[in-house]
Amino acid sequence: MNANVTIRFGREICGNLEEAESREWLVTNGIGGYASGTIAGGMSRRYHGLLMAALRPPVGRTQLVGWMDEIVGYGGADFALATHHWASGAVEPKGFLNIEEFRLEGTTPVWTYAFVDARLEKRVFMQQGANTTYVQYTMVEGSGLLEMEQKALVNYRDFHGATHAGDWRMSVEPVGHGVRVVAFDSATPFYLMSAVATCEVRHEWYRDCFLPAERNRGMDDHEDHLFAAMFRAKLQVGGSFSVVLTTEESPSLDASATQVQRAADESRLLGASTATKNDAGTVSPEWLPQLVLAADQFIVKRASPGEPDGRSVIAGYHWFGDWGRDTMIALPGLTLATGRPDVARHILLAFARYVDGGMLPNNFPDAGGTPEYNTVDAALWYFEAVRQYFAATGDKQTLQKLFPVLAGMIDAHVKGTRYQIHVDSADGLLYSGEPGVQLTWMDAKIGDWVVTPRTGKAVEINALWINALETMAGFARVLTKASDTYDELARKTKGGFQRFWNAQRACCYDVIDAPGIGNDAALRPNQIFAVALPVSPLTEAQQKTVVDVCAERLLTPYGLRSLAPGESGYQGHYRGGPRERDGAYHQGTVWGWLLGPFALAHFRVYRDPTAAKNFFNSIGPAIRLYGVGSLAEIYDGDSPFAPQGCIAQAWSVGEVLRAWTELAGAQQPVSEGEATMNKKTASPV
């Protein structure tokens, strides 16, 4: 069981409720479903649960099973495993006090509970490709018989919601090895089963369960769960049994076989990973294998007509679906750095089918339906993802399939597409935006208030545009097609890019030609991409200044601030209700995904791979906080930079893996595909 890839906490963390509830675990099933909770053994968010099923994979996520409320009888006394908060303020039971150790085995959470001289291990894991969770119990020490009762607490609600049951009555009926639950007439049936434990039907609502994290977020902070079944089992030392929570009518009840398969899958992931392969004499950081496994949690199946093996990327757990921008930014790190180019190919081909008006979808609604296209940069990051894929693989067959799609995307941007996205013929720069829409990655919107509209010519958008044009010129040459149009557009745009230079502040404007503003001089991190991307339109002196300014004003241990302290509107803490949090989202909040591009930009300027790698010294501590084994979406802008937002974010993980892999291979020979695409990456003087 991947014993060499493990994070451990003892009683000093597990027995402290505040510390234990500040750390959350996550397991996933590869189709958008997941299970998650706190290491204290309970739920603190509406997004927690043992079976959050993707009923329309990879979306339609629905809480079916909230928790198992377990009581152990041993030595004449009863001991709780679970920890529950109640709206009254009570915490009961207090199972966290019985946790001797929590650890991760790969991505599998394992609790060791201690009762007198007995030790009981609990594991939670999912079957890949199915909405099936296994909760496994094993008695590893003791001198007598251990008896268990488990109350299954179920629900049926959108994972963004909360249940206030009233007189709701679900259908709970006995079936072989357990019960079948149907929440209402059109609901998907689900099952609670065990090959060993006995099962009794119940129907009793647990009301006013309190969710402390939701109170902190200014959201509905309590809900109800249905006690639907009671399982009972007895264990001797060495004995094990499982409860299976599933939407499958006839699931495998052999949890051990599923566990062995999962361990084998994780071993293969580690064996294939480019990131974890070292030359003799070099040592990888301990966090690297854990992030390789975390990367797999974001990759999900998204089948489409003509692309049954299509793949996508969940942007973040718990509440994001698959987003075009996030997918393309995260793709190289999640797939290429982990030795999975086949997955990258399936993602790129799947998204090619959704190109419309030269644009990639911003996101796919969780309820299903037509994707939304309110993004200017998803399409541009697509070019960069394809470039990195070809550089890693030299796969001309896939490039030939994608080239017409890419060419059409360039044409659409030149001619103009949605939201006034168009090339300005005067300077070759890409303009985007109109009132009421947010098109860049700084996309917070509250009602009609677009917090950071960035309408005009945004700095990273044009750095990406230049690289897209250079990429297309390179692709055209590889495929023996004319590249003159792309070369000429790139030359003109690179010349126009000098308009971003703010000589007074010795860095780049964030946006130029903004309606009613002109040039926006706010110090933001977006300019780092003008250095980090393969083709820089800045002089070497300008590149160095940009890196130095970002290091001085924006850099934190976990990423770059979205706005420098002292700038108008800066907010150093991300907290409060939805309006307060969204108002701070890109106004000083630190974004973890920017750490990778910054490290690569620093290396480009200073050519010191050791110094660049040192920016990742925070990753080891970071994976032991918040989302255990993964990396957070965001952090407070002010010290101590508390983690916030999603507990596990795809581009945070992906960009660290990508940057580390590139830095580790900085002195290594390039691949044939990379050599072809790197012919024109020198910066202009």
C-alpha positions, 0 to 999 in steps of 0.5 A: 500500500504505497507505504513510502508515500504517507503523511501522518498525524498523531494525537497532537493533531488528531486529538485537537478538534480545531487542528483536526478539523482544519485538515480535510481528506479527499478520495475520488473516482475518476468520473467526478464523484468523490468522498471527503471529510475532516480528519477529525472523523466528521463533516464541517462543510456541505461538500463533505460526505462519503458518497458525493456521486456524479450522476451525470459524469463528471457533473451532477454531483449529489450527496447520497451518503453523508456519514457513518455514525459508528459506535464500538463496543469493547471491554465493557465500554462504548467508544465513538469513531465519528465527530458531529457538530450540532446547531445547539453548539454541542459536539457529540460524539467526540470520536476525535479523542479516540484517534491515535493516528491519521495517515495517508496511504497513497491517497487513501485516508487511514484512521487508527482508533485506540480503545483500551488495548485494542486498535481499529483501522478505518479506511475510505476509498472509491472504485474507479469509474463508479459511484461506489465508496468502501468504508473498511474496518480492520481490527489490528490489535486487541485481546477480545471481541470488538462489536460495532454498530454503524448508522448510515446517514443518507441524503439526496441533494445537490452538493451545493445545497443543504437539506431541511427535511420537514416531513420528507419520507424516503423509500428504504427497503431491504435487499440482499446484503443491505438496503435500497434507498430511493429519495423520491420517484425520479431519484437515482436509487442507491444502495448500502451493503455489506458482505459481513455485517447485518443490516436493519432498515431505519427511517429517522431524521437527524436534524440540525447537524451543524457545519462550522465551515459554512458559517465561516463562509456566510452560508446556510450552516445546518442541515438534516440527514436520514438515519436509513440503516443500522449495520452490526458486525463483530471482529477479532484481531485480524478480522475485517469488514466493509460497508459499501455505498453505491449507485450500482445495483450489484456492486462488488462487496470485496473491498480488499480486491478494490483496495489492492487494485487501487494500490496497484494503480497508484504504483503504476502512476508513480512508476510512469511519472516523469517528475519522480525520475531522477538522475543518479545522485539527485534526490526528489523532495518527499512531497513530489510523489504525493503530488503525482498521486494528487494530480490523478484526482483531477482527471475525469472522464468526459465522453462526447460524440466521436470521443468516447475516451474523452477526458477533462480536468476538475478545476478544484475540489470541492465545488468546481467542475471542469473549466476550460482555462483551468484544464489547459493550464493544469494539463501539462503538469497533471499529465505530461509531468506525470508520464501520461501523454495519452491522457493529455491527447484525449483531453485536447481532442475532447475539447477540440470538439467544443471550440465555437467562434474560435473560443473554448468553453469557460465551464460546463454547468454542473447541472449539465447543458450548454457550456459557457464561453465567457473566457478570453484566455481558455483558447490561448492556453489551449495553444500552450497546452498543445505546444507542450504536448507536441514538444513532449511527444512529437505526435504529428498525427494528433497535431494534424488533427488539431491544426485546422482547429487551431488555425480557425481559432487564430482566424476568429480572433483576428476577425473578432468573436464574442465579447469584442474579442479582436485584434487591433490592427494598429498594434496587433494586440488582442482586445477583449471585454464589454460591460458586465462580463469578466473574461480573464482568470481574474473573474469574480462577479457578484450580481452585476458587479465585475470586481476586476473587469480588465476590459481592454488589452490585458498583459497576460492575454497578449503574452499568450497571444504572441506565444499562440502565434509563434506556436502556430508558425512552428506547427505550420513549419512542422507540417510543411505549411505556410507560416508567413501569416503567423510570423508577420502577426507575431512580429507586429504584436511583439512590437506592439507589446512594448506599449505595456512597459510602464517606465515610471514603475519599471514593470508592465501595465496590467491593462492598456487601452481600458475604457475610461481608464487608459492604462491600468498601472496596478501591480498585479502578477499577470505580467509574470507570463511575459517572462515565463512563457517560451517567447518573451516580448520583453528585453532581457533587462525588462524581464529581470525587472519584472521578476524582481518587482514581483519577487519584492511585492507579490511573492509569498511562500505559497504563490503570488498575491493577486494585487500588491499591498499598498495598491488601491483595493488591496485586501490581505484576508479572504473571509466573510460571506460570498460578497466579501470573499469574492471582493477579495478574490483577486484583490490581494489573495495569493494564488498557488498556481502562480508559483510555478510560472514565477519560478520558471521566470526567475530561472529564465532571468537568473539561470540558477535552477537551485534558487528556482527550486527553492521557491517550492520549499513550502510545498512539503508543509503545504500538503500537510495543511488544509487539503491533506496530500494536495495543494489549496486554491488560494491563501491569505495575502497577509502573513501567515498566509492561511490556506483558503478556497478549494482544498485541492486545486488542479492548477496549483498541483499541475503548475508545481509539477510542471515547473519542478519537472522543467527545472529538474531537466533544465540541463538535460537534452530536449526531445525532438518535438521540443527542439522543433518548437523551441527554434524561435524562443529567444527574447528580442533585444 
